[in-house]
Structures are given as structure tokens and as C-alpha cells.
Amino acid sequence: MTSFIAANLAPIMFGSLLLFLFTGFPVAFALAATGMTFGWIAVELGVVPGQFFGALPLRLYGIMANDVLLAIPFFTFMGLVLERSRMAEDLLDTIGQVFGPIRGGLAIAVVLVGAMLAATTGVVAASVISMGLISLPIMLRYGYNRPLAAGVITASGTLAQIIPPSIVLIVIADQLGQSVGEMYKASFIPAFMLVGIYVIAIMVLAVWRPQWVPALPPSALVYHEENGNSGHKSLGVLTLISAIAGALTFNFWPQMKLVLGGDPTAVTPTDEKVVMALMLSIGLAWLLALMDKGLRLNLLSTLARRVTFVLIPPLLLIFLVLGTIFLGLATPTEGGAMGASGAVLMAWARGRLKGTLLKQALDASMRLAIFVMFVLVGSTIFALTFQAIDGPIWVKALFAELPGGTLGFLLFVNTLIFILGCFLDFFEIAFILLPLLLPVLKEMDINLIWFGVMVALILQTSFLTPPFGFALFYLRSVAPGSDYTDKVTGQRIKAMKTGDIYKGSIAFVILQLIMVVAVMWQPQIILYGLGEQKVLDVDSVNLSIEPMAFDDDEPGAAAPKMPAE
């Protein structure tokens, strides 16, 4: 019996951890307890030497010294300050006015605001709850299809899983030993493809089921000119000028760098041109709006000025944070610190920076940071014991038995992560599962950046899946649970049923699964964002060493004779 336990200690340990987790015991302590208990058993059975736990203090110190993980509280603080200073309310109100006159416009506004909130908050709960409180009553007021309204809000809120500066991507990059900046670059194209898929689906519904996505009535459009015009034409002209400036900057940025004193031999990467084009285009729009307001030219409409002053500050903050990371001017931790400082300045500039807001944001950021630290400590203890008892060998053998080779492995792992994502938080999945899969991924020569972004997409999908998707619970917590009287129209609005929330999420789960299949079928969707990858040609490396000359006539013949200058 003892020999059987010693030979099968790894699967017994992993099974015990699963049983421990299903009891509802806190994950951090379940991991640590399992690791310590089976470490003691392994020592008693003679599987590992008694001093193997001596490596644990150094590993725990490495967690405390990991400055990459400092980005998590910074980005969390940035998002909470912006969310609690009512940025989401301003964005939804403004963008809703822009797209409101067209069918499905309010739903498109929710998707676009969800993408912007994802790029500033990075937290799914904050995005879903904010949009559920603000946009759901408006969509119900003007007759939107209930499941569709719920699905748009929950799906847009989960974009925080995949759009940088996603906290999920930081954790995945850390566990896979990859650069957070590279993970951010790789996620951009699939993230905004997903946003595009949502928008296209809404536009299709506007043609196929127009009664599901009605346009806002004229009485709901509050920004208009004295002559009755909506102001969209002025906004379109300003957008066109900014777009032309951005396109010119993208095409001529290398020449502009030379004028500014840049290195004429340096090759300008595409991501640098994209960042600079976006920064200059939105900066120009901001400058034109300021000149129009300051000089009282009144060339811009009320709507154009409102969009500019509400939309551009968070956009500038996003490009300041992500642009410096992409260009290599700042690490993710430094970018997070700049983002947190910028969020405080934005809240102060709007007169919404209060002591209670800062206290709540700091408290929530501290709680999340401590939670991550304890889960990581527990997973480190578990991983130390699991590696010592040859757990990685058992995992490799387990996946080697799967049919289908690499494709079979990916399908199995994606399905497993999808199922676990319905029950466990993404921190727990990343800290438990990814270290176990890492040796197998390396042996199969799977690109870890590509795999990490795909895992983030799968986790995003699991957040939407009934009946356990976290985003569905977040919306249920703020959706009206009983009939109420609308304050604007005075009509009686029925309660939002849980079944409506579940039905609305299914269509968006299908859209996201299509995206997952697309990145598995065409990995270049993810890898293109990394640019050209340099591959070391081992055969071309010259390993020969030139013999060194010695002067035998001088004392100390062992000293090498230096060549004359």
C-alpha cells in the first residue's frame, strides 16, 4: 500500500486539491494546505529528501520581489477611480446621443463604452455593474428586446478580460513567463475584432429585427443646436480632420522623426507609427475644440464639443499608458502607476475627487492585491511539492495519451478552462492550471503568447455562460427585480427575469466561440500584433575561439599578450 501511494502521489495530490476546492474552502489556503500536507507525506515515504522545503523561503521572497504583479493594484486603482468618478455615466450618455438616432444605436454605444471601460478599468465586475445601472433602464424604457439588452451589457462588460490593460493578461503572462507588453500587443487585434463582431451583429439585427433595437425618439436627444440641427455634421467634420491628420502621421512619422533629430538608420516599427498617429489625431481634435471654446468661434456644435471633452481625456490616458508600454518607454508597472496618477488628475479636473472615493478605491485595490498575493503563495507551495514528486512527468504522460496530437491537446485544455471558468475565478485557474500545463506547452512547441491570449478569450467566454457565468450574476445584482415606474416616461416597466439574462448571453457566447475557433484556425490573428519575430539560426552561429597569443619572454607567461592598439 505504501509503495502504491508513493508511486501515485502526484495524481492523489491533484485529486485531493480538487476535493478541497469543492468544499468551498478558500483557494489560497487549500493550495497551501495540500502542498504542505503532501510535502510531509513525501518526506515520510522517502520520495523527497527532508530538506527540500528549504527552497520555499526563496520562492516566497521571489513573489514579494515580483514587480510585474505590482501593475495589478495600479490598474485596479485606476479603473475604480475612473468608474466611481462617473466616467462610465458620462461616456454612455454622450456616445448614446451620437448613435441614438439610428436603430441599434444605443446597443452600439454600450459596446463601444464597454470597450473603453475595459481599456481603463480592466475589471469585469465594475464594467458590467456600471453599464447595468446606467444603460439597462434606458434600453428598457425605449423598448429594446430584453434578452438582447442583457446580452449586450454582459458581453461588453467581459471585454475587460481581453482588452489591455487587462489584469487577466498580466497574470497569464506572469505564469507563462512571458512579457506583459508582448501579451498586450498580441491581444489587440482579436480584442477589437470581437468588438467589431458585436457591432456587426447589432447592425444585422437592426435590419432583420428592427423592433428589437428601436432608435431613440427625438425627445430623448438632448444635444442640439438652436436651429434644430442635431450637430452630427459638425462632429463628422471634426472626426474627418482628425482621421486625415492621423493617416498623414502614420505615413510620414519616420520623416517627422528625422526632423526631430531621430536616428536615420533606425527602422520605425508599425506599432510606434500607430500609437503616434492615434495620439496626434485625438490631440488635434482636443486642441481644435479648446480653440473653438476659448476663442468663442462657435464653429463646433454642442454635440461635437461634448463628445470631444468627454471622450478624449480617457482616450489620452489609455494611449499614454498603453503607448508607453508598447513603445518600450515604460514597464507595465510604470504604465500602471502613470494610469493611476492620470485617473486621479482626471477625477480632480472634473471636481469629483473626494476623500471617500479615494478611500474606497484604495481599499478595493488593497484587498485585490492581498488576495492575489495569498493565492500566489499557496500555488507556489503546491507547485514546489508537486514538482518534487514528479508531478510534471505525470501531467506530460496524461496529455500524451490524448488523441489528436497538438489539436486534441488544445481542444481538451480549452474545454477544461471553459468549464473551470464557470466555477473558479480566473486568478485561481491561472495560478493552478497554467504552471501544470507549461511543461507540456514547451514540449509541444506551442507559442506561449498565442496560447495565453487564447486562454483569456476562453475565460471571457466562460464569464458569459449560463448558469454560472460571473457576468450574469453581476447584472442580476443590479437589474430590476420587481416591476417599477419609469421616472421619465411614467410607464410601468416589468422586472428583468433571470431567464432573459441567460437567453441574452447565449448568442454572445456563440459569437465569442467563433472568435476562439478563428484564432485556433489562424494563429496569425494573434501573432500579427507581435510584428516580425526573429528566429535564431543555430547553424549559422560561429562557436570557434581564436587562440590567444602569449609572450614567453616576460615573467608570468600565463598572462595573455594584448594586441597593440
N, C-alpha and C positions, 0 to 999 in steps of 0.2 A: 504493500500500500504506500509506504514511504517513497519507494523508488518510482511508483506511478505518479505521485504528486510532484516529485522533483522533475520528472521528465515532461510533465504537462503544466508546469507552474504558470507559464505565460497565458495560455487560454483560460486557466482557472482565475488568474488575476483580472483579466479583462472582463470575464463574465461576472465576477464579484463586483467590479466597478459599476457595471450596468444595473445589477440588482440594487446597489447602493443608491444610484441616481433615481431609480423608480420609486424609492421610498419617500422622495421629496426632501431628503437631507441636502443642505447647501452644497453646491457643486465643489467649491474650493476645499471644504473640509472633507468631502467624500474622496476627492483625489488624494489629498494629503494622507488621510487615514488608510486608504487602500495601499498607497505606496509604502508607508511606514510598516504596516502590518505584514505585507508580503516581503518586504525587505528583511524583517526579523525572521520570518519563516525560511527565507532563502539562506540566511546565515545559519540557522539551526540545522537545516538539511545539508549544509556544506556545499550548496550550489555556488555561493559567492563568499569571498573572504570576509572576515568580521569587520575589517576596516574600510569597506567600500563606501560607507556613509560619510567617510571623511571628505569626499568630494562635494558633499552637499553645501557646506557653507560658501564655497567659492561660487557655486552655481547661483545660490540665492543672492550673493553680492552682485553677480552679473546682472540679475534682474533689476536691482536698485540702480545700477550704473548704466542701464539701457536708456540713452537719451532719446531714441526714436519714439519710445512709448510716451514720452512727455508731450508729444503732439496731441494725444487723446484728450487730456484735460484742457489744453489750449483751445482746440477746435470745439469742444463741448461748451466751454465758456463763451466763445464767440457766438455760437449758434443760439444759446439760451439768452444772451443779452439782446441779440437782434430780434429773437422771437418775442421776448417779453417787453420790448420797446415798441411793439405793434407794427413791425415791419411787414409781416405777413398780411395784416389787415390793409395797410396802405397799398401793397402790391396787388392784392386781389381786387380792391376797389378800382384801382387805376387801370389795370390790364382788362378787367371785366368791362370797363367803359369803352375801351378800344375795340374789343371783339364783340361786345354785347349786341350791336345791331344786326349781326348775322346769325343764322341758325347754328346752334352748337358753339357759338362764340364763348359763352360762359364756361362750358366744359373745356374748351381750348385754353381759356385763361387759367383755369385750375391746373391744367397740365403744365403750362409754362411757369406759373408761380411755383408749382411743386418742384420743377427743375431748379429754379432759382433758390428756393429754400434748401434744397438738397445741397447746392453748392455753397451755402452759407451756414446751415445748421449741422448737416451730416448726421442728424438724429431722426429716425423714422417716427418715433412717438411724437416729437414736437411738431413735425410736418403734418401728420395725419390729424392730430388734435386741433392744431391751428386752423387748418382748412375745413375740418368738420364743424367747428364752431362758427366760422365766418361764412363759408360758401354754401354749406348744405341748406341752411334756412332760405337763402336766396334762390337756390335751384328748386327747392320745393315750392317756394312762393310763386314762381313763374311757370310751374307745370312741367318740369323735367321728369323724365321717366325715373322712378325711384331706384330700381336696381342700377341703372346707368349712373345716376348721381353718386351713389355709394361706391360703385366700382371705380369711377374716375378719381374720387378723393383718395381711396385706399391705394390705388395703383400709383398715383402721382406722389403720394407720401413715401412709398417704398423706394422711390428713385434715390433717396439718401443713401441706400445701400451701395450704389454703383457709381454715382457721380462724385468726383473729387470735390472737397477733401473728405471722402468717406472714411469714417472710423473703421469700418469693416475692412477696407483695403489696407489700412495701416497695420491692423492685427494680422491679416493674412500675409502681408509682406514680411512682417517680423518672424512669423512662424515658419515661413518657407525660406528665410534667409535671403530675401531679395530687396532691392531698392524700392522705397516707398514712392520716390519720384517716377521710376520706371513703371510701377504699377498704376500710378495716376495717369501717365501718358497713354498706357495701353487701354485703359478703361474709357477714355474719352469717346472714341468712335462708337463702340457698342452702346454706351450710355445714351448718346444723342440720337443714334439710330432708333433706340427704344422710344425716346420722346417723339421722334418722327412717326413711328408706327402708331402710337397712341393718337396723335393728331390726325393722321390719315384715317384711322378707324372712326373717329368722331365725324370727320367730313363725309365719309361714306354713309354713316347713319343719318346725317343731315339731309342726304338725298333720298335714302331708302326709307327711313322712318322719321320724316320731318316733325311729326307731332311729339316725338320723344325729346327733341332738343330745340325748343322754340327760341326765337330771338327775344331780347328784352324789349318791352314796349317803350315808346318814346318818353313816357313819363318817368321811366327808370334811368334815363340818360341825363345826368346832372351837369355834365361839362359841355357847354355850347356857347356860341357867340351871340352877340346882340342881334345880329341879322338872322338868327335861327340856324346857321350852319353848325354842323357837328364839330368841325375843326380837324377832321381826319385828313383833309387835303394838306393842311399846313404840316401835320405830323408826317405825312408821306414825303413831302419835300425835304424836311429835316433829315428823315431817315435815308433818303436817296443821297443827299450831300455827304452824310457820314459814311455811307457804304462806298461811295466813289473815293473818298479820302482813304478808307481802309484798303480798298483794292490797289490804289496807287502806292500806298505804303508797303503793301505786301510785295509788289513787283519791283519797287525801287529801293527797298530797305538796304541791300548791300551797298548801293551807291551812296545812300544817305550816311551810312556808317563811315565810308571813306571820307566824306566831307567833315564828319565829326571827329576825324582822327583815328579811325579804326585801322586794324592791320590789313593791308591789301592782299596778303597771302591767305588769310583765314577764310574758310568756307562757312557761309551763313546757313545754319540748319533751318529746316522748314518750320519747326515749332517756334523758333525765335521770331521768324517773319510773321507767323500767325499771331503770336502774343503782341508784338509791337503794332500790327495792323489793327487789332481789336482795341488796344489801349488808346491809340491815336484817334480812331474813329469815334469812340464814345467820349474821349476827352474833347474833341472838336464839337460834338453835339452839346456837351455841358457848357463849353465856352460861348457858343452861339446863344444858348438860352440865357446865360448870365448877362451877355451884352444886350440882348433884347429887353431883359427886365431892368437892368441898371440904367440904360440909356432911354428907356421908355419908348422904344421903337414900335412896339406892338405888332411886329411882323409875324410872330408866332401866335397860334391860337391858345386858348386856355387849356385845351386837352394836350397840345404839344408841350407846353411848359410843365403841366402836371406830370406827364409821362417822364420828361427829362429829369425833373428834380426828385421824383420818387424812384425811378428805375436805375439811374446812373450811379448814385453812391454805392449801393450794394454791388453793382457790376464792377465798379472800380476796385472795390475791396476784394472781390473774387479774383480779378486779374492781377491785383497786387500780390495776393497770397500765392495763387497757383502759378502765375507768370514767373515769379522769382524762383519757385521750386523747379519749374520746367527748364528755366534758363541756367540752372545751377548756381544762382546767386544766393540761395538760402536753402538750408535743410528743411525737411518737413516740420521739425520742431521750431526752427526760427520763423518759418512761414506761419505756423500756428500762433506764435507769440505776436507777430505783426497783425494777424487777423483779430486776435483778442483785443489788442490795443485799438485797432481800427473800429471794431464794434463799439467799444466804449466811447470813442470820439463821435461816432455817428449818433449814438443814443444821446450824448450830451448836446450835439449840434441841434437835435430836434427837440430839446428841452424835456426829454423823457428819462434822463439818467437819475434814478433815485436810489437812496440807500437800501431800501427793501429789494429793489431789482438786483443790485449787486450782491446782496446777501444771499438771495435765492439762487442766483447763477453760480456763485462761489460754492455754496452748499451742495448743489446738484453735481457740479464738476468734481468736487472732492469725493463725494460718495461714489461716483463712477470710477474715478482713479483708484480708490481703495478697493473697490470690487474687482477691477481688472488685476490689480497687484496681487490680491489674495488668490484669485483663480490661477494666475500665472505661477505663484509659489506652489500651490497644490499640484498643478500639472507638472512642474519641474521635479517635485518629489516622486510623483508617479512615474515620470519618464526615466528618472535615474534607476529606479528599481526595475522597470520594465526592460530597459536596455541591458542591465546587469544579468537578467535571467534569459537573455537571448530572445526577447520579445520581437525585435525587428525581423529575426530569422523566421519566426513563426508567422508573422504578417506576410512576409515575402512568399513563403510556401503556401499560405492561404490564398493569396491572389494569383499565384502561379497556376492554381487548379481551375481558375475561371476560364470558360470557353471564350473564344473570340479575340484572344490576344489583347492588344492595347485598347481596341474599341470596346471589347467586353469589359475590361477593367474600368474604363471611363464611364460606361453606362451604369455599371454596378455602383461605382462611387457616387456618381451624380444622383442616382436614385436614393442611396443611403443618406446623403447630405440633405436631399429634399425632404425625406421622411423625418430625419432628426430635427430639421429646421422648424417643423410644426410643433415640436415639444420643447426644444432647448434653445437658449439664447445663442446668438452667433459667436459670442466670446467663448462659450463652453465648447461649441463644435470646433472652433479654430484651435483652441488650446489642447483639446483631447485628440481629435481625429487627424489633423494635419501633420503633427510630428510622427504619428504612426505610418502615415502614407508617404512621407518624404523619402525614405529609402527606396520604396517601390517606384516612385516617380523618377528618381535619379537613375535607377537601374533600367527603366523603360525609356530613358532619354526623352522624357516629356518636358516641354518648355514650362518652367515653373511660373513665369509671369502669365502666360496664356492660361495655365491651369488655375492660378489664383483669381484672375478676372472671371473665369467661368464659374468658379465656386461662389463668387459674390453674386453673379446672376442667378444661380440656383437658390442661394439663400434668400434673395429678393423674391423669387417666385414662391418660396415656402411661406414667406410672410403674408401672402395673399390667399393661401389655400384653405378652404373650409374643411373642417370646422375649427381648426386650432390656429389659424394664421394670426399672428400678433397684431397686424394692422387692422384686422377685422374687429378685434377686441377694443383697440384704441378708438375706432369710430363708434362702436357700440356704446362706449362710455360717455360720449358727448352727443350722440344722436338723440332726438326727442323720443322719450319712452312712452309718452301719452299724447293724446290729441291736445292741440293748443291753438290759440287765436293769433294770427299774424298781426304784428303791430302796424305794418304799413298798409296792407290791403283790408284788414279786418276780417278776412275769410278764415274759416276753420280748416286747419291743416291736420291731417291724420298722422299718427305716430309712425316712426320708421321701424318696420319689423326686422327682426334678426334674419329672417329668410330673404328679405330684399337685399340685405348687405351681402349674404352668402351668394345669391344669384348674380349680383353685380360683379363679384370678384372673379367668377369662373371665366368670363370672356377675356379678362385681362391676364389671367393665368395662362390661357391658351396663347395669347399674343407673346407672353414672355417665354413660354416653352418654344415657340417658333424661333425666338431670338437665340435661345440656348442651342437649338439644333443648328442654326445658321453658323454660330461661332465654332461648333464642333466640326461642321462640314467644311467651313472656310476659316481656318485659324488666322488668316491674314487680316480678317476684320479686326482682330485684337492686335496682332503683331505689327500692323502697318503704322500704328501710333508710335512705335519704338524707333522708327526710321531704319536705316540700313544697319544691319548687325554685322560686326566684324568677326570673322572666324579665323582662329589661329591655324595656319598651315604648318603642322608639326614637321612634315617632310622638308620644308624649306628652312628650318631653323638650323644654324651652324653652331654645333656644340664643340668644335675643335678649339684648343687652347694653345696659343703661341708659346714656345719655350722661352723662358726668361734667361737673359744673359747674366753671368756672374764675373766679377773681376777677382781672379785668384791671387793677384799680386798684393792686394790690400788686406789688412787684417780683417777678420770676420768675413770669410768667404761665403758664408750663408746669406749675406745681405744681397739683395738683387741690385744689379747695376742699372741705374736710371738712365734713360736716353737723354742725350744732350738736347737742350732747347735750341 
